[in-house]
């Protein structure tokens, strides 16, 4: 059985996805958006990815 990850996404007007790393679903969310985003910044607490 396949599990669907349910997350409320916030996409900024400049097509940036902010991803909080301390969230319990952060790893699964990062894996889910990896095919259609690229990492822009990766400070300690939040990653910023750009929508391709």
C-alpha angles and dihedrals in degrees: 000000000000120000118218116214112225112203131152104237124209114201115185122220090258089058094254121148111205110206120193109217096204092062114111090234097044097109094048091045092051090051091048095053097038096093094059105029139061126215113249105169132007112187120167100276108024136032122210118208129183122227109240 
